[in-house]
Amino acid sequence: MRSSKIELEQLTIEIFGLSHSPEIGVVIQGMPAGESIDQEKLQAFLERRAPGRSAEATARKEPDKAEFIEGLTNQQTDGTVLKAIIKNTNTRSHDYDNVIDIPRPGHADYPAFVKYKGQQETAGGGHFSGRLTAPLCIAGGICLQALQREGIEIGAHIYAIQNIYDTPFDPLAPSFALHDQFPVLNADAGEQMKQRIHEAKKDGDSVGGIIECAAMGLPVGLGEHMFYGIENTISRLAFAVPAVKGIEFGEGFGAAMLYGSENNDPYYMNQNKIQTKTNHHGGVLGGMTSGMPLLFRTAIKPTPSIAKEQDSISLSKRENTKLVIRGRHDPCIVPRAVPVMEAVCAIALYDALLTEKEKENGTH
């Protein structure tokens, strides 16, 4: 069974399994002993990402219950390898019989066919599926709990669905009171977004959007210069999510349109604390946290598996053909990807925090 591994400064995270295999899971190395895991809280976090919970999501319904196999004693990490699985209980692999020969436009089917010489699993997207973000959320949910004990809070919302925009986070003081199945700050914008998704679904199509994520309560100096900057780590983790096509921090691409005098964030003293009056830098300077809220946005492409007939080719016959995709697919993956971005952010920040603690203890 294929797996994918990322080695950070302190944590190593390996995701294994396939969309339609009996189980998927995660192995985490480097987690210190003594970190408490509230499994009810973790389960609530996983259910925000789980399929089949709303009219805007796929009809495939999975309980997504995390089962810890190793590394947990009395609800605390024991300092060894931490391993957890999620069982797949609602698969319909026959829906994908035709994509074995006819690759889906916008999906990884064709390059995977060439790379793995036709031996890749196509049902549900195999190991290229967004289903693999469920075990990623196990790792992220654990890191979220550890960060909360350090006074660090992370939250995200749907910033846009196509060209319908939510109210952006206040870059100086983001508000996270929005954890529901469709997390937005502006309820009216949320209803318009839902309508756009329903219209796309009715037309056999799909839509994408943008997720905005923020972290509060960060100390100054987490992260490193160049290759180990906070942006680097978050970006590496964010692009593990198959639908992500772009990322920006703070003002992002908008900074290219500003003068330096506009983009620079002036420092000032606020009750004996050094802060900036604005936050165009998104809480990161030189790869290190500045103490201001960390802020980034990710672009999520439309789900490639759509009901509309599409042009493709037959790999066996080497000729043009038409493709009609069967199965159960999200008309918009953005709402379910919101907790995934929180997980991505949490893993990156927790790893940076562990690194800083090792330095302070003189063991790094």
For each residue, the residues with C-beta under 8 A, 3 or more apart:
1: 16 17 18 21
2: 16 18 127
3: 14 15 16 17 127
4: 14 15 16 127 132 240
5: 12 13 14 15
6: 12 13 14 236 237 240
7: 12
8: 11 12 13 30 233 347 348 351
9: 228 351 352 354 355
10: 30 351 354 355 358
11: 8 28 29 30 31 347 350 351 354
12: 5 6 7 8 28 29 30
13: 5 6 8 26 27 28 29 136 139 347
14: 3 4 5 6 26 27 28
15: 3 4 5 24 25 26 132 135 136 240
16: 1 2 3 4 24 25 26 27 135
17: 1 3 21 23 24 25 85 88 127 132 135
18: 1 2 21 24 121 123 124 126 127 129 131
19: 24 88 91 121 123 124 125 126 127 129 131 132
20: 88 91 93 121 123 124 126
21: 1 17 18 24 88 121
22: 87 88
23: 17 85 86 87 88
24: 15 16 17 18 19 21 85 86 88 131 132 134 135
25: 15 16 17 69 83 84 85 86 135 138
26: 13 14 15 16 83 84 135 136 138 139
27: 13 14 16 81 82 83
28: 11 12 13 14 31 71 81 82 83 139 142
29: 11 12 13 81 82
30: 8 10 11 12 354
31: 11 28 35 71 77 79 82 142
32: 35 77 79 354
33: 76 77 78 79
34: 76 77 79
35: 31 32 76 77 142 145 146
36: 75 76 145 149
37: 42 68 72 75 76 77 142 145
38: 41 42 75 145
39: 42 43 66 68 75
40: 43 44
41: 38 44 45 141 145
42: 37 38 39 45 46 66 138 141 142 145
43: 39 40 46 47 65 66
44: 40 41 47 48
45: 41 42 48 49 137 140 141 144 339
46: 42 43 49 50 64 65 66 86 134 137 138 141 339
47: 43 44 50 53 64
48: 44 45 179 181 336 338 339
49: 45 46 64 133 134 137 336 337 339 340
50: 46 47 53 61 62 63 64 134 336
51: 57 58 59 60 61 62 330 336
52: 57 58 59 60 61 62 90
53: 47 50 57 61 181
54: 57 181 182 335
55: 194 198
56: 181 182 194 197 198 330 331 332 335
57: 51 52 53 54 330 335 336
58: 51 52 328 329 330
59: 51 52 328
60: 51 52 90 92 328
61: 50 51 52 53 90
62: 50 51 52 86 88 89 90 134
63: 50 89
64: 46 47 49 50 86 134
65: 43 46 86 87
66: 39 42 43 46 84 85 86 138
67: 84 85 86 87
68: 37 39 71 72 82 83 84
69: 25 83 84 85
70: 80 81 82 83
71: 28 31 68 77 78 80 81 82 83
72: 37 68 75 76 77 78 82
73: 76 78
74:
75: 36 37 38 39 72
76: 33 34 35 36 37 72 73
77: 31 32 33 34 35 37 71 72 82
78: 33 71 72 73
79: 31 32 33 34
80: 70 71
81: 27 28 29 70 71
82: 27 28 29 31 68 70 71 72 77 142
83: 25 26 27 28 68 69 70 71
84: 25 26 66 67 68 69 135 138
85: 17 23 24 25 66 67 69 135
86: 23 24 25 46 62 64 65 66 67 134 135 138
87: 22 23 65 67
88: 17 19 20 21 22 23 24 62 91 131
89: 62 63
90: 52 60 61 62
91: 19 20 88 123 124
92: 60 95 327 328
93: 20 96 123 124
94: 97
95: 92 123 326 327 328
96: 93 99 100 122 123 124 326 327
97: 94 100
98: 101 102 323 324 325 326
99: 96 102 103 104 107 109 122 323 325
100: 96 97 122
101: 98 314 315 316
102: 98 99 312 313 314 315 321 323
103: 99 107 109 110 113 312 313 315
104: 99 107 109 304 305 310 312 323 325
105: 304 310 311 312 323
106: 301 302 304
107: 99 103 104 110 125 128 304 305
108: 111 112 125 128 242
109: 99 103 104 112 113 122
110: 103 107 113 114 315
111: 108 114 115
112: 108 109 115 116 120 126 128
113: 103 109 110 116 117 118 120 315
114: 110 111 117
115: 111 112 120
116: 112 113 119 120
117: 113 114
118: 113 315
119: 116
120: 112 113 115 116 126 127
121: 18 19 20 21 126 127
122: 96 99 100 109 125 126
123: 18 19 20 91 93 95 96 126
124: 18 19 20 91 93 96 129 131 327
125: 19 107 108 122 128 129 130 131 242 305
126: 18 19 20 112 120 121 122 123 129
127: 2 3 4 17 18 19 120 121 132
128: 107 108 112 125 242
129: 18 19 124 125 126 132 242
130: 125 133 241 242 243 333 336 337
131: 18 19 24 88 124 125 134
132: 4 15 17 19 24 127 129 135 136
133: 49 130 136 137 240 241 337 340 343
134: 24 46 49 50 62 64 86 131 137 138
135: 15 16 17 24 25 26 84 85 86 132 138 139
136: 13 15 26 132 133 139 140 240 241 340 343 344
137: 45 46 49 133 134 140 141 339 340 343
138: 25 26 42 46 66 84 86 134 135 141 142
139: 13 26 28 135 136 142 143 343 347
140: 45 136 137 143 144 339 340 342 343 344 345 346 347
141: 41 42 45 46 137 138 144 145 343 346
142: 28 31 35 37 42 82 138 139 145 146
143: 139 140 146 147 343 346 347 349 350
144: 45 140 141 147 148 154 342 343 346
145: 35 36 37 38 41 42 141 142 148 149
146: 35 142 143 149 150 350
147: 143 144 150 152 153 154 346 349 350 353
148: 144 145 151 152 153
149: 36 145 146
150: 146 147 217 353
151: 148 217
152: 147 148 215 216 217 218 349 353
153: 147 148 176 215 216 217
154: 144 147 176 213 214 215 216 342 345 346 349
155: 174 175 176 178 179 213 214 342
156: 183 211 212 213 214 338 339 341 342 345
157: 166 169 178 183 184 185 211 212 338
158: 161 166 182 183 184 190 193 209 210 211 334 335 338
159: 165 166 168 209 210 211 212 297
160: 163 164 165 166 209 210
161: 158 164 193 196 197 207 208 209 332 334
162: 196 207 208 209
163: 160
164: 160 161 189 192 193 196
165: 159 160 168 189
166: 157 158 159 160 184 185 186 189 190 193 212
167: 184 185 186 189
168: 159 165 171 185 212
169: 157 174 175 185 212 214 293 295
170: 173 174 175
171: 168 174 250 278 279 280 282 292 293 295
172: 278 279 292 293
173: 170 216 293
174: 155 169 170 171 214 216 293 295
175: 155 169 170 178 185
176: 153 154 155 179 214 216
177:
178: 155 157 175 183 184 185
179: 48 155 176 183
180: 183
181: 48 53 54 56 335
182: 54 56 158 190 193 194 335
183: 156 157 158 178 179 180 335 338
184: 157 158 166 167 178 187 189 190 193
185: 157 166 167 168 169 175 178 189
186: 166 167 189 190
187: 184 190 191
188: 191 192
189: 164 165 166 167 184 185 186 192 193
190: 158 166 182 184 186 187 193 194
191: 187 188 194 195
192: 164 188 189 195 196
193: 158 161 164 166 182 184 189 190 196 197 209
194: 55 56 182 190 191 197 198
195: 191 192 198 199
196: 161 162 164 192 193 199 200 207
197: 56 161 193 194 200 201 207 331 332
198: 55 56 194 195 201 202 331
199: 195 196 202 203
200: 196 197 203 205 206 207 302 331 332
201: 197 198 204 205 206 331
202: 198 199
203: 199 200 308
204: 201 306 307 308
205: 200 201 302 306 307 308 331
206: 200 201 302 303 304 305 306 329 330 331 332
207: 161 162 196 197 200 302 331 332
208: 161 162 243 299 300 301 302 303 332 333 334
209: 158 159 160 161 162 193 300 332 334
210: 158 159 160 297 298 299 300 334
211: 156 157 158 159 297 298 300 334 337 338 341
212: 156 157 159 166 168 169 295 296 297
213: 154 155 156 295 296 297 298 341 342 344 345
214: 154 155 156 169 174 176 293 294 295 296
215: 152 153 154 218 283 293 294 345 349
216: 152 153 154 173 174 176 293
217: 150 151 152 153
218: 152 215 222 283 289 291 293 294 349
219: 222 289 291 356
220: 288 289 290 291
221: 288 289 356
222: 218 219 230 288 289 349 352 353 356
223: 228 229 230 233 284 287 288 289 352
224: 227 228 229 287 288
225: 228 229 286 287 288
226: 229 232 287
227: 224 232
228: 9 223 224 225 232 233 287
229: 223 224 225 226 232 233 284 286 287 288
230: 222 223 233 234 284 287 288 289 294 348 349 352
231: 234 235 249 284 287 296
232: 226 227 228 229 235 236 287
233: 8 223 228 229 230 236 237 348 351 352
234: 230 231 237 238 247 296 344 345 348
235: 231 232 238 239 247
236: 6 232 233 239 240
237: 6 233 234 240 344 347 348
238: 234 235 241 244 247 298 341 344
239: 235 236 244 247
240: 4 6 15 133 136 236 237 344
241: 130 133 136 238 244 298 337 340 341 344
242: 108 125 128 129 130
243: 130 208 300 301 303 333 337
244: 238 239 241 247 298 299 300 301
245: 299 300 301
246: 298 299
247: 234 235 238 239 244 296 297 298 299
248: 251 252 253 296 297
249: 231 252 281 282 283 284 294 295 296
250: 171 255 279 280 281 282 283 284 295 296
251: 248 254 255 258 263 280 281 282
252: 248 249 255 282 296 297
253: 248 256
254: 251 257 258
255: 250 251 252 258 263 280
256: 253
257: 254
258: 251 254 255 262 263 280
259: 262 263
260: 263 264
261: 264
262: 258 259 280
263: 251 255 258 259 260 280
264: 260 261 280
265: 276 277 278 279 280 281 292
266: 276 277 278
267: 274 275 276 277
268: 274 275 276 277
269: 272 273 274 275
270: 273 274 275
271:
272: 269
273: 269 270
274: 267 268 269 270 291
275: 267 268 269 270 291 292
276: 265 266 267 268 279 281 290 292
277: 265 266 267 268
278: 171 172 265 266
279: 171 172 250 265 276 282 283 292 293 295
280: 171 250 251 255 258 262 263 264 265
281: 249 250 251 265 276 284 285 290 292
282: 171 249 250 251 252 279 294 295 296
283: 215 218 249 250 279 289 290 291 292 293 294 295
284: 223 229 230 231 249 250 281 287 288 289 290 294
285: 281 288 290
286: 225 229
287: 223 224 225 226 228 229 230 231 232 284
288: 220 221 222 223 224 225 229 230 284 285
289: 218 219 220 221 222 223 230 283 284 294 352
290: 220 276 281 283 284 285
291: 218 219 220 274 275 283
292: 171 172 265 275 276 279 281 283
293: 169 171 172 173 174 214 215 216 218 279 283
294: 214 215 218 230 249 282 283 284 289 345 349
295: 169 171 174 212 213 214 249 250 279 282 283
296: 212 213 214 231 234 247 248 249 250 252 282 345
297: 159 210 211 212 213 247 248 252
298: 210 211 213 238 241 244 246 247 337 341
299: 208 210 244 245 246 247
300: 208 209 210 211 243 244 245 333 334 337
301: 106 208 243 244 245 304
302: 106 200 205 206 207 208 306 332
303: 206 208 243 306 329 330 331 332 333
304: 104 105 106 107 206 301
305: 104 107 125 206 325 327 329
306: 204 205 206 302 303 310 325 329
307: 204 205 324 325
308: 203 204 205
309: 322 323 324
310: 104 105 306 322 323 324 325
311: 105 320 322 323
312: 102 103 104 105 320 321 322 323
313: 102 103 318 319 320 321
314: 101 102 317 318 319 320 321
315: 101 102 103 110 113 118 318
316: 101
317: 314 321
318: 313 314 315
319: 313 314
320: 311 312 313 314
321: 102 312 313 314 317
322: 309 310 311 312
323: 98 99 102 104 105 309 310 311 312
324: 98 307 309 310
325: 98 99 104 305 306 307 310 329
326: 95 96 98
327: 92 95 96 124 305
328: 58 59 60 92 95
329: 58 206 303 305 306 325
330: 51 56 57 58 206 303 333 336
331: 56 197 198 200 201 205 206 207 303
332: 56 161 197 200 206 207 208 209 302 303 335
333: 130 208 243 300 303 330 336 337
334: 158 161 208 209 210 211 300 337 338
335: 54 56 57 158 181 182 183 332 338
336: 48 49 50 51 57 130 330 333 339 340
337: 49 130 133 211 241 243 298 300 333 334 340 341
338: 48 156 157 158 183 211 334 335 341 342
339: 45 46 48 49 137 140 156 336 342 343
340: 49 133 136 137 140 241 336 337 343 344
341: 156 211 213 238 241 298 337 338 344 345
342: 140 144 154 155 156 213 338 339 345 346
343: 133 136 137 139 140 141 143 144 339 340 346 347
344: 136 140 213 234 237 238 240 241 340 341 347 348
345: 140 154 156 213 215 234 294 296 341 342 348 349
346: 140 141 143 144 147 154 342 343 349 350
347: 8 11 13 139 140 143 237 343 344 350 351
348: 8 230 233 234 237 344 345 351 352
349: 143 147 152 154 215 218 222 230 294 345 346 352 353
350: 11 143 146 147 346 347 353 354
351: 8 9 10 11 233 347 348 354 355
352: 9 222 223 230 233 289 348 349 355 356
353: 147 150 152 222 349 350 356 357
354: 9 10 11 30 32 350 351 357 358
355: 9 10 351 352 358 359 364
356: 219 221 222 352 353 359 360
357: 353 354 360 361
358: 10 354 355 361 363 364
359: 355 356 362 364
360: 356 357
361: 357 358 364
362: 359
363: 358
364: 355 358 359 361
